Amino acid sequence: MMSLFKDAVSVSHWWLQTYLTQGMVAVDATAGNGYDTVFLAGRVGPTGRVYAFDIQEEALRETRARITEQGLADRVELIHAGHERLLEYVNEPINAMVFNLGYRPRGDKRVITRPETTIEALKGGMTLLVSGGLILLTVYTGHPGGEEEWTSLRQFLVRLPKEKWQVVKLKFLNRPEKAPFNIGIQKYG
Ligand SMILES: C[S@@+](CC[C@H](N)C(=O)[O-])C[C@H]1O[C@@H](n2cnc3c(N)ncnc32)[C@H](O)[C@@H]1O
């Protein structure tokens, strides 16, 4: 049986799967250990492109190893820079953007995503996003700094005009209050 709601990352991939097809362009805002980059690169195929950002050399090394192992490196551009600098590095319309916030599992837990830079990256992604395009965020509030990031992010998201942006939150009701949850944003009009 296919489990649609196994965890927040599965939900994010499931939503993306309904939309992303061969030839599309996607951004992984937080490459981390490379799992989302592999997923995106598989969906967009050899004619598509994935831009993957991370501020940690080690994260990019992990991601490079994973995409190379899967034979997906030809369509992925790894960028050693903060995602808040998206518009300096990406000069084409994008179909999707993924954020997996917080710290890198098995990595340095002190290196976390931060409210100002996350929101700046989100603004950049929203500028490049095509009509119908998706932005997915997996949000964590259980680590120091996580709750503050979500508070700022929420303030930004609730103000987006509903005529242009559909913004949803999907939260597990029968898991701990601080379990990761999903934010989905679709641009229309
Ligand atoms: C939860 S991990 C990402 C997991 C990853 N998507 C995966 O599939 O393994 C969060 C990552 O965000 C990165 N990060 C933190 N601040 C960042 C920034 N300003 N720009 C880009 N990446 C950042 C961290 O270095 C960390 O690797």
The ligand as an SDF file (V2000), in Angstrom:
LIG
                    3D

 27 29  0  0  0  0  0  0  0  0999 V2000
   17.0100   19.7570    6.9730 C   0  0  0  0  0  0  0  0  0  0  0  0
   18.4920   20.0160    6.0690 S   0  0  0  0  0  0  0  0  0  0  0  0
   17.9860   19.6760    4.4070 C   0  0  0  0  0  0  0  0  0  0  0  0
   17.7160   18.2330    4.0960 C   0  0  0  0  0  0  0  0  0  0  0  0
   17.7610   17.9050    2.6280 C   0  0  0  0  0  0  0  0  0  0  0  0
   16.7630   18.5970    1.8540 N   0  0  0  0  0  0  0  0  0  0  0  0
   17.7750   16.4360    2.3300 C   0  0  0  0  0  0  0  0  0  0  0  0
   16.9950   15.9550    1.4890 O   0  0  0  0  0  0  0  0  0  0  0  0
   18.6240   15.7450    2.9150 O   0  0  0  0  0  0  0  0  0  0  0  0
   18.6790   21.7830    6.0710 C   0  0  0  0  0  0  0  0  0  0  0  0
   19.8730   22.2960    5.2920 C   0  0  0  0  0  0  0  0  0  0  0  0
   19.7060   23.6950    5.1080 O   0  0  0  0  0  0  0  0  0  0  0  0
   20.9840   24.2480    5.0010 C   0  0  0  0  0  0  0  0  0  0  0  0
   20.9290   25.7050    5.1320 N   0  0  0  0  0  0  0  0  0  0  0  0
   20.8610   26.4640    6.2630 C   0  0  0  0  0  0  0  0  0  0  0  0
   20.8080   27.7750    5.9360 N   0  0  0  0  0  0  0  0  0  0  0  0
   20.8500   27.8450    4.5800 C   0  0  0  0  0  0  0  0  0  0  0  0
   20.8450   28.9230    3.6470 C   0  0  0  0  0  0  0  0  0  0  0  0
   20.7700   30.2070    4.0410 N   0  0  0  0  0  0  0  0  0  0  0  0
   20.9020   28.6140    2.3370 N   0  0  0  0  0  0  0  0  0  0  0  0
   20.9920   27.3350    1.9100 C   0  0  0  0  0  0  0  0  0  0  0  0
   21.0080   26.2810    2.7460 N   0  0  0  0  0  0  0  0  0  0  0  0
   20.9410   26.5300    4.0700 C   0  0  0  0  0  0  0  0  0  0  0  0
   21.7760   23.5350    6.0840 C   0  0  0  0  0  0  0  0  0  0  0  0
   23.1590   23.6470    5.8380 O   0  0  0  0  0  0  0  0  0  0  0  0
   21.2260   22.1050    5.9680 C   0  0  0  0  0  0  0  0  0  0  0  0
   22.0680   21.2990    5.1840 O   0  0  0  0  0  0  0  0  0  0  0  0
  1  2  1  0
  2  3  1  0
  2 10  1  0
  3  4  1  0
  4  5  1  0
  5  6  1  0
  5  7  1  0
  7  8  2  0
  7  9  1  0
 10 11  1  0
 11 12  1  0
 11 26  1  0
 12 13  1  0
 13 14  1  0
 13 24  1  0
 14 15  1  0
 14 23  1  0
 15 16  2  0
 16 17  1  0
 17 18  1  0
 17 23  2  0
 18 19  1  0
 18 20  2  0
 20 21  1  0
 21 22  2  0
 22 23  1  0
 24 25  1  0
 24 26  1  0
 26 27  1  0
M  CHG  2   2   1   9  -1
M  END
$$$$
